[in-house]
Amino acid sequence: MDLIRTGLQNLDDARANLDRLKADGVSDERLVGMLKALSKATENPERPFTVVLGGSKVSDKLGVIENLLDKSRQGFHQHHRR
């Protein structure tokens, strides 16, 4: 049940962010481009992999930070195996 609740919360957060971008006048084409760029950068990042996060509420970003740390550690280990 916690997994479902977390998933629904993430969907709500994504929808709120999308609504804010649309209100700022970002076009659908630009949103698609942004999502593709983000997916490419996080699914198979080039090395070195650098991320800059802004904002004052770290608690809102903990999931993102954990996900990105896992990706950076994975790439680090892969780099040294070659």
C-alpha positions in Angstrom: 0.0 0.0 0.0 2.9 2.4 0.7 4.2 1.8 -2.8 0.8 2.8 -4.3 0.6 5.9 -2.1 4.1 6.9 -3.1 3.4 6.4 -6.7 0.2 8.5 -6.5 2.1 11.2 -4.7 4.7 11.2 -7.4 2.0 11.5 -10.1 0.5 14.4 -8.3 3.8 16.1 -8.0 4.5 15.6 -11.7 1.1 17.0 -12.6 1.7 20.1 -10.5 5.1 20.7 -12.1 3.6 20.2 -15.5 0.8 22.7 -14.7 3.4 25.3 -13.5 5.4 24.9 -16.7 2.3 25.2 -18.9 1.2 28.3 -16.9 4.7 29.8 -17.7 4.0 29.4 -21.4 6.2 26.3 -22.1 4.9 24.6 -25.2 4.1 20.9 -25.5 7.0 20.5 -28.0 9.4 22.1 -25.5 8.1 19.9 -22.7 8.6 16.7 -24.8 12.2 17.9 -25.6 12.9 18.6 -22.0 11.7 15.1 -21.0 13.7 13.4 -23.7 16.8 15.3 -22.7 16.3 14.4 -19.0 15.7 10.8 -19.8 18.8 10.6 -21.9 20.9 12.3 -19.3 19.7 10.0 -16.5 19.3 6.7 -18.2 22.7 6.6 -19.9 24.7 9.6 -18.7 27.9 10.7 -20.2 30.9 10.8 -17.8 31.7 12.7 -15.8 28.2 12.9 -14.6 27.5 16.2 -12.8 24.2 17.4 -11.3 23.3 20.7 -9.8 20.1 20.9 -7.8 18.6 24.1 -6.6 16.0 25.1 -4.1 15.7 25.4 -0.3 13.8 22.2 0.6 16.2 19.3 0.5 13.5 17.0 1.8 11.6 17.4 -1.5 14.7 16.3 -3.4 15.8 13.3 -1.4 14.3 10.7 -3.8 16.0 12.5 -6.7 19.3 12.7 -4.9 19.2 9.0 -4.0 18.4 8.0 -7.6 21.2 10.1 -9.0 23.7 8.9 -6.4 22.9 5.3 -7.4 23.4 6.2 -11.1 26.7 8.0 -10.4 28.0 5.1 -8.2 27.0 2.6 -10.9 28.9 4.6 -13.5 31.9 5.0 -11.2 32.1 1.3 -10.7 31.6 0.6 -14.4 34.3 3.0 -15.3 36.9 1.3 -13.0 36.0 -2.2 -14.4 37.2 -1.4 -17.9 
